[in-house]
Amino acid sequence: MENNVRLKSVKEANNTKQKCDSVINKPILKKFNTSNIKLYRQSIDLRNTVLRGPLKKLITPEEMTIEQNNQFYGITIAEVLVATFSIYQKDVNTIRLVSFAVSTQYQQQGLGTRLLRWALNDFRKQGYQQVSLSARSSAHEFYLKQGFKDIGQQVVNHYLNVVDVEMQYNISTQH
């Protein structure tokens, strides 16, 4: 009898641990800025790993100064940033989205779509009508699936030596 109680307790403990682990490992959507040192540092590391490292062009202190006033969006899992991008206001109606990165181990799982949809809803609530971005050719198809439209020809980004396409999303006509 005592062993049965003990087993039941271990089983209950394991179930409790699994519930806690699933809560800890649940993706959490976050908005942050550069004053959140922990998340901003993770954002730099993630963007360097996914976007800039392969090009051998890590984010510079000058670029960090430029994005100082950007608003960042991200997803954390177990307090680790696994997806992020930042935005700035281009004009009274338009948000510019930059540096969208999802950790390679979390790509193709819908997290990028989830983050973007959440942010687009936030932009709508703030009264913006459009989102613009320069998509790398490797991400072009992703943005098309999200409802972005090409608004220009492919151009070479000479700083990063990649091919970009200017794209736009009309918030007011999408749901």
PyMOL commands that set and color helices and strands:
alter all, ss='L'
color gray80, all
select helices_A, chain A and resi 2-24+37-55+61-66+104-106+111-125+140-145+171-173
alter helices_A, ss='H'
color red, helices_A
select strands_A, chain A and resi 28-32+71-77+80-91+94-102+130-136+149-157+162-170
alter strands_A, ss='S'
color yellow, strands_A
deselect
rebuild
show_as cartoon
